[in-house]
Amino acid sequence: MGDKAIKVTSGTWEKDVLQAEGLVLVDFWAVWCGPCQMVAPVVEEIAGEYEGKLKVVKLNTDENPDVASKYRIMGIPTLMFFKNGAAVDQVVGAVPKAQLKSKIDGLIG
């Protein structure tokens, strides 16, 4: 894991995601998930490119199953967008960076 995306847990979820101002991208992932490993560098790049405009966090679904089940995460990677504490959009699966960027641009817009 790179250093741009912040690791969150059940214990920090409230503060890091629900109380965060603006747009937050949450990467729901697991160590054993191949597509998660494929999308991880893209998530890191986005964290760097959108620094100051978008908060990027990663939540390991194996270590924090309560949060994953609360948001009905059925497949990973799931990239979920929160705006001022509310879930506003999501993408399931390893998607191209361009697709993610256009979604982010629309949500920041």
Buried (B, 14 or more C-beta within 10 A) or exposed (E): EEEBBBEBEBEBBEEBBEEBEEBBBBBBBBEEBEBBBEBBEBBBBBBEBBEEEBBBBBBBBEEBEEBBEEBEBEEBBBBBBBBEEEBEBBBBEBBEBEEBBEBBEEBEE
